[in-house]
Amino acid sequence: MEPLKLHDEHPVRTWFFRIASLAAVFALIAGISLVLRRGDSNLAIGLVFLAPPVAVAFAWCWTPTVFAPFEWAKRYIEGAEGDHRHEWYSFRGQRVRVFLDEKQQPWFALNEIAFILSVGDEAHSFRHYAAHEYGIPESASEPCLSEIGLRRLIKYSKHPDAGALGIWLERDVLRTLRKRIGASGGPA
């Protein structure tokens, strides 16, 4: 038995079950308190045995709504923003999102790389880069640098962290991606 989805195709039915389950919980609590006040323990025991099925119905109806914010946060942390999937990597405490294109090639979020290497004007800095080095791939919604573009930026950067970023690129990111893509049977 599947719980009702957050976007069920029958929203009226969904809300009917939610309201009915909420009313049943309140009625059950009120019934138990009234029965205990009168001193009828057999009826109170019967209502206590009725409580678990009502609680299950309540949880079944309300779980998607109650836990939706947690699900959204989980998707964000796992790297799914909108229709775009990405992975998180960390360079000296700074996050770097890596998007994979249809050929499983990595594209690095430009604003995060630019922050690490203190790159100023984007239009000026990347005007000589080719489309396979700099652009917005289908897997992302913002400007990115391909592996080749990032290697080029690192090579000509005078920033003191450029060398460390090159080592991080090879050891932490590309090695991990190659292992994962190779293990999944995708192109290496």
C-alpha positions in Angstrom: 0.0 0.0 0.0 1.7 3.2 -1.2 1.3 6.4 0.7 -0.5 9.2 -1.1 1.9 11.3 -3.2 2.3 15.0 -2.6 0.9 15.6 -6.1 -1.7 12.9 -6.3 -3.9 13.0 -9.4 -7.0 13.1 -7.1 -6.4 16.0 -4.7 -10.0 16.0 -3.4 -9.7 12.3 -2.4 -6.3 13.0 -0.8 -7.6 15.8 1.3 -10.7 13.9 2.2 -8.6 11.0 3.6 -6.4 13.5 5.4 -9.3 15.3 7.1 -11.0 12.0 7.9 -7.8 10.6 9.5 -7.3 13.8 11.6 -10.9 13.7 12.7 -10.6 10.0 13.6 -7.5 10.7 15.8 -9.3 13.4 17.7 -12.5 11.3 18.0 -10.4 8.4 19.3 -8.7 10.6 21.9 -12.0 12.1 23.0 -13.6 8.6 23.1 -10.9 7.1 25.3 -11.0 10.0 27.7 -14.8 9.8 28.0 -14.8 6.0 28.5 -12.1 6.3 31.2 -14.1 9.0 33.0 -17.1 6.7 33.1 -15.0 3.8 34.3 -15.8 1.4 31.4 -12.4 -0.3 31.0 -13.5 -2.9 28.4 -14.6 -0.1 26.0 -11.4 1.8 26.7 -9.3 -1.3 25.8 -11.3 -1.7 22.6 -10.6 1.9 21.7 -6.9 1.5 22.5 -6.8 -1.5 20.0 -8.5 0.8 17.4 -5.8 3.4 17.9 -3.0 1.7 15.8 -5.1 1.3 12.6 -6.2 4.9 12.9 -2.6 6.0 13.5 -1.5 4.1 10.4 -4.2 5.7 8.3 -3.2 9.1 9.7 0.5 8.5 8.9 -0.4 7.1 5.5 -2.3 10.2 4.6 -0.1 12.9 6.1 3.4 11.6 5.7 4.0 13.2 2.3 3.0 16.6 3.5 4.7 16.5 6.8 8.0 15.3 5.4 8.0 17.2 2.1 10.4 19.9 3.3 12.9 17.2 4.4 12.6 15.5 1.0 13.3 18.8 -0.8 16.3 19.4 1.4 17.5 15.9 0.8 17.3 16.3 -3.0 19.1 19.7 -2.8 21.9 18.1 -0.7 22.1 15.1 -3.0 22.6 17.4 -6.0 19.2 17.7 -7.7 18.2 21.3 -8.2 15.3 21.5 -10.6 16.0 19.2 -13.5 19.7 19.5 -13.2 21.8 16.8 -11.4 25.2 17.6 -10.0 27.7 16.4 -7.5 29.4 18.3 -4.7 33.1 18.4 -4.1 35.0 20.5 -1.6 38.2 22.4 -2.2 39.6 23.9 1.0 36.2 24.3 2.5 34.6 25.8 -0.6 32.0 23.8 -2.4 32.3 23.2 -6.1 29.3 21.8 -8.0 30.2 19.4 -10.9 27.6 18.8 -13.6 27.9 15.8 -15.9 26.8 16.3 -19.5 25.3 13.6 -21.7 28.7 12.1 -22.5 29.4 12.0 -18.7 32.0 14.7 -19.0 32.4 17.1 -16.0 31.5 20.8 -16.1 32.4 22.9 -13.1 30.2 25.7 -11.9 32.0 28.9 -13.0 30.9 31.1 -10.1 32.5 28.8 -7.6 35.7 28.3 -9.5 35.9 32.1 -10.1 35.6 32.7 -6.4 38.4 30.2 -5.5 40.8 31.7 -8.1 39.6 35.3 -7.6 38.6 35.7 -11.3 37.0 39.1 -11.9 35.0 40.0 -15.0 33.6 36.8 -16.5 33.0 38.3 -20.0 36.5 39.6 -20.2 38.3 36.6 -18.6 36.6 33.9 -20.8 36.2 35.7 -24.1 38.8 33.6 -25.9 37.5 30.3 -24.5 35.9 27.9 -27.0 32.4 26.5 -26.6 33.8 23.1 -25.4 35.7 25.0 -22.7 33.2 27.5 -21.4 29.4 27.7 -21.6 26.1 26.4 -20.3 25.8 22.7 -20.9 22.4 21.0 -21.0 23.0 19.5 -17.6 23.4 22.9 -15.9 21.5 26.2 -15.7 24.5 28.4 -15.3 27.9 29.1 -16.9 30.4 26.3 -16.4 33.9 25.4 -17.3 34.7 22.0 -18.8 37.6 19.9 -17.6 39.7 21.4 -20.5 38.6 24.9 -19.7 39.3 24.5 -16.0 42.8 23.1 -16.8 43.4 26.1 -19.1 42.3 28.5 -16.4 44.5 26.8 -13.8 47.5 26.7 -16.1 47.5 30.5 -16.8 46.3 31.6 -13.3 48.7 33.5 -11.1 46.6 32.8 -8.0 48.5 31.0 -5.2 45.8 28.2 -5.0 45.9 27.4 -8.7 48.4 24.6 -8.3 46.5 23.1 -5.4 43.3 23.3 -7.4 44.9 21.4 -10.2 46.0 18.6 -7.9 42.5 18.6 -6.3 41.0 18.4 -9.8 43.0 15.3 -10.7 43.0 13.5 -7.3 39.7 14.2 -5.8 37.3 14.9 -8.6 38.4 13.2 -11.8 39.7 10.0 -10.2 36.4 9.6 -8.2 34.3 10.3 -11.3 36.3 7.8 -13.5 36.0 5.1 -10.9 32.2 5.7 -10.5 31.6 5.9 -14.2 33.8 2.9 -14.9 32.0 0.9 -12.3 28.6 1.8 -13.7 29.6 0.6 -17.2 29.5 4.0 -18.7 32.1 5.5 -21.0 35.4 6.1 -19.2 
